[in-house]
Structures are given as C-alpha cells and as structure tokens.
Amino acid sequence: MERSEFAPGDYVRLPARPDWGLGQVQSAIGTRVTVMFEHAGKVLVDTGVALLVPADDEEDL
C-alpha cells in the first residue's frame, strides 16, 4: 500500500474547484484521497490528476 502525502483530518482545497470550499480528508491511499468538501460533499480526488493543496493558514480554517 502506497502512502499518501495527505492524512485523515487534514484540511485541503482543490484550486480547480474553489466553489467547493474547504475540505477535510476522510481517507488517503496513494493518490486516491477522499475529501468531504463544504459545498460539494464527499469527493474522491486522484492527486495524480488533480492538484489538492493543504489549507494550513488560519484564514482557511
């Protein structure tokens, strides 16, 4: 099993879909990251295809 750069509980954003809002990682295995977004619900993101970025400044949280 491949480790992901994201871990459950991490807060992230998907720059390609800013309208989805802030997301929280639910699970992460390799490049497959399941994220619960504020305005899009649960989404499976393949980080090998889509850029997912950490939301780590206080303004995001």
C-alpha distances in whole Angstrom, upper triangle without the diagonal:
4,7,9,13,14,14,16,19,20,23,22,24,24,27,27,28,30,32,29,29,27,24,22,18,17,13,11,7,7,11,11,13,16,19,22,25,29,30,28,26,22,21,17,17,15,16,16,19,20,21,20,22,22,25,26,30,32,34,31,30
4,6,10,12,12,15,18,18,20,20,22,22,24,25,26,28,30,27,27,25,22,20,16,16,13,9,6,5,8,10,12,15,18,21,24,27,29,27,25,22,20,16,15,13,13,13,16,18,18,17,19,19,23,24,27,30,31,28,28
4,7,8,9,12,15,14,17,17,20,20,22,24,25,26,28,25,25,23,20,18,14,14,11,8,6,5,8,10,11,14,16,20,22,25,27,25,24,21,19,16,15,13,12,13,17,17,17,15,16,16,20,20,24,26,28,25,25
4,5,7,10,13,12,14,14,16,16,19,20,21,22,25,22,22,19,16,15,11,12,9,6,6,5,6,8,8,11,13,17,19,22,24,22,21,18,16,14,12,11,9,11,14,14,13,12,13,13,16,17,21,23,25,22,22
4,7,10,12,10,12,12,14,15,17,19,20,21,23,21,20,18,15,14,11,13,11,8,9,8,8,10,10,13,14,17,18,21,23,22,21,19,17,15,13,12,9,11,14,14,12,10,10,10,13,14,18,20,22,19,19
4,7,9,7,9,9,12,13,16,18,18,19,21,18,17,15,12,10,7,10,8,6,9,9,9,10,8,10,10,13,15,18,20,19,18,16,15,13,11,12,10,13,15,14,12,9,9,8,11,12,16,18,20,17,17
4,6,6,9,10,14,16,19,21,21,21,23,19,19,15,12,9,7,8,7,6,9,11,12,11,9,10,10,13,15,18,21,20,18,16,15,14,13,14,13,16,18,17,16,12,12,11,13,13,17,19,21,18,16
4,6,9,11,14,16,19,21,20,21,22,18,17,14,11,8,5,5,5,7,10,13,13,12,9,9,9,11,13,16,19,18,16,13,14,13,14,15,15,18,20,18,17,14,14,12,14,14,18,19,20,17,16
4,6,9,13,16,19,21,20,19,21,17,16,12,9,6,5,6,8,10,14,16,16,15,12,11,9,10,12,14,17,17,15,14,15,15,15,17,17,20,22,19,18,14,14,11,11,12,15,15,17,14,12
4,6,10,13,16,18,18,17,19,16,14,11,8,6,5,8,10,10,14,15,15,14,11,11,9,11,12,14,17,17,16,14,15,15,14,16,14,18,19,17,15,11,10,7,8,9,12,13,15,12,11
4,7,11,13,16,15,14,15,13,11,7,6,5,6,10,12,12,16,17,16,15,12,12,9,10,10,11,14,15,14,13,14,15,14,16,15,18,19,16,14,10,9,6,5,7,10,11,12,9,8
4,7,10,12,12,11,13,11,9,6,5,6,7,11,12,12,16,16,14,14,11,11,8,10,9,11,13,13,13,13,12,13,11,14,12,16,16,12,10,7,5,4,5,8,11,12,13,9,10
4,6,9,8,7,10,8,7,5,6,9,10,13,15,15,18,18,15,15,12,12,9,10,8,10,12,12,13,13,12,13,11,13,12,15,15,11,9,6,5,6,6,10,12,14,13,9,11
4,5,5,6,9,8,8,8,8,11,12,15,16,15,18,17,14,14,12,12,10,11,9,12,12,11,13,13,11,12,9,11,10,13,12,8,6,5,6,9,10,13,15,17,16,13,15
4,5,5,9,9,9,10,11,14,15,19,19,18,21,20,17,17,15,16,14,15,13,14,14,14,16,16,14,15,12,14,12,14,13,9,7,7,7,10,11,14,15,18,16,13,16
4,6,9,9,11,13,13,16,17,20,20,19,21,20,17,17,16,16,14,16,13,15,14,13,16,16,14,14,12,13,12,14,11,8,8,9,10,14,14,18,19,21,19,16,19
4,5,6,8,10,11,15,16,18,20,19,22,21,18,17,15,15,13,13,10,12,10,10,13,14,12,13,12,14,14,16,14,10,10,10,12,14,14,18,19,20,18,15,18
4,5,6,8,10,14,16,19,21,21,23,23,20,20,17,17,14,14,10,11,10,10,14,15,14,16,14,17,16,19,17,13,12,11,11,13,12,16,16,17,15,12,15
4,5,9,11,15,17,19,22,22,25,25,22,21,19,17,14,13,10,9,7,8,12,14,13,16,15,18,18,21,19,15,15,14,15,16,15,18,18,19,16,14,16
4,7,8,12,14,16,18,19,22,22,20,18,15,14,11,10,6,6,5,5,8,10,10,13,13,16,16,19,17,14,14,12,13,14,13,17,18,18,16,13,15
4,6,10,13,15,18,19,22,23,21,19,16,15,11,10,6,5,6,8,10,12,12,15,14,18,17,21,19,16,14,12,12,12,10,14,14,15,13,9,11
4,7,10,13,16,17,20,21,19,18,14,13,9,8,6,6,8,10,10,12,12,15,14,17,16,20,19,16,14,11,10,10,8,11,12,12,11,7,8
4,7,9,12,13,17,18,16,15,11,10,6,5,4,6,9,9,9,9,9,11,11,14,14,18,18,14,13,10,10,9,9,12,14,14,14,10,10
4,6,9,11,15,17,16,14,10,9,5,5,7,9,12,12,10,9,10,12,12,15,15,18,19,16,15,11,11,10,9,12,14,15,15,12,10
4,6,7,11,13,12,11,7,6,4,6,9,12,14,13,12,9,10,10,10,13,12,16,17,15,14,10,11,10,11,13,16,17,18,15,14
4,7,11,13,13,11,8,5,5,7,10,13,15,14,11,9,10,10,11,14,14,18,19,17,17,14,15,14,15,17,20,20,21,18,16
4,7,10,11,8,6,5,7,10,13,16,18,16,14,11,11,9,10,12,13,16,17,16,16,14,15,15,16,18,21,23,24,20,19
4,6,7,6,4,6,9,12,15,18,20,18,16,13,12,9,9,10,10,13,15,14,14,12,14,14,16,18,21,23,24,21,20
4,6,5,6,9,12,15,18,22,23,21,19,16,14,11,11,10,10,12,15,15,16,14,16,16,19,21,25,27,28,24,24
4,6,8,11,14,18,20,23,25,22,21,18,16,12,11,9,9,9,12,13,14,13,15,16,19,21,25,27,28,25,25
4,6,10,12,16,18,21,22,20,19,16,13,10,8,5,5,6,9,10,11,10,13,15,18,20,23,26,27,23,24
4,7,10,13,15,19,20,17,16,13,10,7,6,5,6,8,10,10,12,11,14,15,18,20,24,26,26,23,23
4,6,10,12,16,17,15,13,10,8,6,5,6,7,10,11,11,11,9,12,13,15,17,21,23,23,19,19
4,7,10,13,15,12,10,7,6,4,6,9,10,13,14,13,13,11,13,14,15,18,21,23,23,19,19
4,6,10,11,10,8,6,5,6,7,11,11,15,15,13,13,10,12,12,13,16,18,19,19,16,15
4,7,9,8,5,4,6,9,10,14,15,19,18,16,16,13,14,14,14,16,19,19,19,15,14
4,6,5,5,6,7,10,11,15,15,19,18,15,15,12,13,13,12,15,17,18,17,13,13
4,6,6,9,11,14,15,19,19,23,21,18,18,15,15,15,13,16,17,17,15,12,12
4,6,9,11,14,15,19,20,23,21,18,18,16,17,17,16,19,20,20,18,15,15
4,7,7,11,12,16,17,20,19,16,16,15,16,17,17,20,21,22,20,17,17
4,6,10,12,16,18,21,20,17,18,16,17,18,17,20,22,22,21,18,17
4,7,10,13,15,18,18,16,17,14,17,17,17,20,23,23,22,19,18
4,6,10,12,15,14,12,14,12,15,16,17,20,22,24,23,19,19
4,7,9,12,12,11,13,11,14,16,17,21,23,25,25,21,21
4,6,9,8,7,9,8,11,14,16,19,22,24,23,20,20
4,5,6,6,8,9,12,15,17,20,23,26,26,22,23
4,5,5,6,6,10,12,15,18,21,24,24,20,22
4,6,8,10,13,15,19,21,24,27,27,24,25
4,7,9,13,16,19,22,24,27,27,23,25
4,6,10,13,16,19,21,24,23,20,22
4,6,10,13,15,18,21,20,17,19
4,7,9,12,15,18,18,14,16
4,6,9,12,15,15,12,14
4,6,9,12,12,10,11
4,6,8,9,6,7
4,7,8,7,7
4,5,6,7
4,5,5
4,6
4
